[in-house]
C-alpha cells in the first residue's frame, strides 16, 4: 500500500514539474491528487439530539431579539455533547452567533435568521481578519474560534440585511442617491491604513483594537482556526463584506449553498490560509469575486506564513461577480494545489472565469492550479486572466506564478481569451492550456511577462493559436 501511494505521489510531482517545460509531455494526471484530497475531506457528524431555539426564548416574529436565546441553545447543545440547534420556520432577529464544538446550527426550511443592522450587536471584539490582516474587530455575523465539528445546515435563509444605508456605505464611495452625505463620509479608509501600518510595525494583534467609528465591516460566516466544518444547503444574502470566510481552518466542506450579495467586497467564498477545502454544488451571485482564495496580506501574511492549499471547486454555478475562481490578491502566505472542474459561468457582469492576481508588495507563490471542463458563456473581460500589477502597489516581494493548467474550457463571448501581464524580469512560468475554444473574442489574447506558455488545440474565434516559450 505504501509503495502504491509513493508511486502516485511521484507521478503527481512529475506532472507538476513537466508543465514548466514546454517540450516535456504531461505523462501523469495531477487530478489523481485531487482524489487524494477529497478522500481526506470528511463532513462532521453530530449526535442525534435537537435543541429548538424556541425552548430557549426565541420568537420567530422578526421583532424579538433572539441573540441570548441562540447563545443559550448553543451552550446547552455543547454541554450535552453536541447535536443540532434547530431554527424552525419563522423570522428570527439576532446579533452575532458564536458556534461551539459539536454544534450544528440547523436552519429549517421556511426559517430566516435576520442579522441586526446595529454594529453594537457584534461587540465585544473578536480575533479576526480584515482584508487578510489580523486584528481585534467586530465579530463576524456567525463566528467560531478554535472549535471542532461545527456546521450550518438546512434549507433556510441567513440574511445579513446589509444595503446602501447599512454596512455597505462604510466602504466609501458606495451607494445610491438615498444615502446621506454624512453616511458617505464615514468609511473605512483611515482605519484600514492604520491597521496596515500596525501590521508593518509588528504591533501585536491583541493591541490592534478596532470597532466603533472605524468602519471595518465584518465577514458573514467565519470559522477561525477550526477543524471539521460543514456549511450546507442554506441561502446566504446581503453580507456586510466577504460572505463565507474560513481562516486558518482545516477539513472544510461547503456544499449546495446559494450566495446572493451585491455589496462592496461581497466575495462569495474566501478560503484563507486554510487546507483541505471542498466547495461544491454552490451558486454564487455576488458583487465581487465568486470564489477568492487568499492567504494573508503583505507583512502580516508573511508573518503568519500559512498557505491556502488543497482546495477543490466543482459543480458550481457562477453568475455575477468580478471573477469565477480567483486566487488573490492577498496571497502573501502562498496558495497551492487548487482544482476547479465542471462549473458553469455566464453573465455580462461576470468579468473573468479564472483569475490570478497579486503585485510586488503582496508577493506570494501561486502554484499548481488546475481547471477543467468549465463552460463559460458571456464574460466581460478575459476567460483566463493573470495580472501581477494589482492595485498599482509596488515593493520588493515579487509574486511567483507557476504550473497552471487549463483543459477543456469553452467560452461564447469575451474581450480576451487569455490575458497575461507580469513583470518581464519575474515572469509567470509554466502555463499549459489544452483543448479550449474561446469564441466571439473581441480583442484576441494579450500576453506579456511569461515563460513557457504551452497551447495544445486552443482556438480563438475558430483559429488555432500556437505556443510561445517566452515573452
Secondary structure by P-SEA (a helix, b strand, c coil): caaaaaaaaaaaaaaaaaaaccccccccccaaaaaaaaaabbbbbbccbbbbcccccccccccccaaaaaaaaaaaaaaacbbbbccccbbbbbcbbbbcccccccccccbbbbbbcccccccccccccccccccccccccccccccccccccccbbbbcccccccccccccccccccccccccccccaaaaaaaaaaaaaccccccccccccccccccccccccccbbbbcbbbbcccccccccccccccccccbbbbbbccccccccccccccbbbbcbbbbbcccccbbbbcccaaaaaaacccccbbbbcbbbbccccccccccccccccccbbbbcccccccccccccbbbbccccbbbbbcbbbbcbbbbcccccccbbbbcccccccccbbbbbcbbbbcbbbbccccccbbbbccccccccbbbbcbbbbcccccccccccccbbbbcccccccbbbbbbccc
